Amino acid sequence: MNTDRHDISNHDDVKVLIDQFYAKVNMDSLLAPVFAHVDWPHHLPIIYNFWSSVLLGDRSYSGNPLAKHLNLKIGKEHFTRWLELFTSTVDEHFSGFNANEAKNRAQTIADLFQHKMGFISD
């Protein structure tokens, strides 16, 4: 583990987080097939902007992330694994308020998506 971890404080930090996270996703036996169709050179900048907007308030993202995920063939187990990998990636590279906020927001997003997709109810 990196002992010189700092907080997520700029777009470059977000890029490190997302690049490292999706490297894990693309090696994961459960998640990799779900993302096999993704045009990564096109999609990664969108994800960078989403998380920069969420964590840094830079308003670089506009769109509807839920709509992009509604047609995926995924279940609750995919969200569980996604959160495990996301959390471990944050913890490996960052520490601080925004790092904790990233993990909290990821959980909130996963819960919202699962609710909207019918995997969890009120």
C-alpha positions in Angstrom: 0.0 0.0 0.0 1.1 3.5 -0.8 2.0 5.2 2.6 2.3 8.6 1.0 -1.3 8.9 0.2 -2.8 12.3 -0.2 -6.4 13.5 -0.8 -8.1 13.7 -4.1 -7.6 17.4 -4.9 -7.6 17.9 -8.6 -8.5 16.5 -12.0 -5.2 14.6 -12.3 -6.0 12.8 -9.0 -9.4 11.8 -10.3 -7.7 10.5 -13.5 -5.4 8.3 -11.4 -8.3 7.0 -9.4 -10.4 6.2 -12.4 -7.5 4.7 -14.5 -6.4 2.5 -11.7 -10.0 1.5 -10.9 -11.0 0.5 -14.4 -7.7 -1.4 -14.9 -9.0 -3.6 -12.0 -12.5 -3.7 -13.5 -11.1 -4.9 -16.8 -9.2 -7.7 -15.1 -12.1 -8.8 -13.0 -13.9 -12.0 -14.1 -17.4 -10.7 -13.1 -17.1 -7.1 -14.3 -14.9 -7.3 -17.3 -17.5 -8.9 -19.6 -20.0 -6.1 -18.7 -17.5 -3.5 -19.8 -16.0 -5.3 -22.8 -18.0 -3.2 -25.3 -16.8 0.2 -23.9 -14.9 2.5 -26.1 -12.4 3.5 -23.3 -10.6 6.3 -25.1 -14.0 8.0 -25.6 -15.6 7.0 -22.3 -12.7 7.7 -19.8 -12.7 11.5 -20.2 -16.5 11.4 -19.5 -15.9 9.4 -16.3 -13.1 11.8 -15.2 -15.5 14.7 -15.7 -18.2 13.0 -13.8 -16.1 12.3 -10.7 -14.4 15.7 -10.9 -17.8 17.2 -10.8 -18.9 15.0 -7.9 -15.8 15.5 -5.8 -14.4 18.8 -6.9 -17.5 20.7 -7.9 -15.9 21.7 -11.2 -19.2 21.1 -13.2 -17.3 19.5 -16.1 -19.8 16.7 -16.5 -23.3 16.9 -18.0 -25.3 13.9 -18.7 -27.4 11.1 -17.2 -25.2 8.3 -15.9 -28.2 6.2 -14.8 -29.6 6.1 -18.4 -26.3 4.7 -19.6 -26.5 1.8 -17.2 -30.1 0.8 -17.4 -29.7 -1.6 -20.3 -26.7 -3.4 -18.9 -27.1 -7.1 -18.0 -26.1 -6.7 -14.4 -27.3 -7.6 -11.0 -26.8 -6.8 -7.4 -23.5 -8.9 -7.3 -22.0 -6.5 -10.0 -22.7 -3.5 -7.8 -21.2 -5.3 -4.8 -18.0 -6.1 -6.7 -17.9 -2.6 -8.3 -18.0 -1.0 -4.8 -15.3 -3.4 -3.5 -12.9 -2.5 -6.3 -13.7 1.2 -6.2 -13.2 1.4 -2.4 -10.0 -0.6 -2.5 -8.6 1.6 -5.3 -9.4 4.8 -3.4 -7.8 3.4 -0.2 -4.7 2.3 -2.1 -4.0 5.7 -3.6 -5.7 8.4 -1.5 -6.6 9.5 2.0 -8.6 12.4 3.3 -12.0 14.1 3.0 -12.5 13.8 -0.7 -11.2 10.2 -0.7 -13.9 9.4 1.9 -16.4 11.4 0.0 -15.6 9.4 -3.1 -16.4 6.1 -1.3 -19.5 7.6 0.2 -20.7 8.9 -3.1 -20.0 5.6 -4.9 -22.2 3.8 -2.3 -24.9 6.4 -2.8 -24.8 6.1 -6.6 -24.8 2.3 -6.4 -27.8 2.3 -4.1 -29.7 4.7 -6.3 -28.9 2.7 -9.4 -29.9 -0.5 -7.8 -33.2 1.1 -6.5 -34.0 2.5 -10.0 -33.1 -0.9 -11.6 -35.4 -2.8 -9.2 -32.7 -4.6 -7.2 -33.5 -3.0 -3.9 -36.7 -1.4 -2.7 -37.5 1.2 0.0 
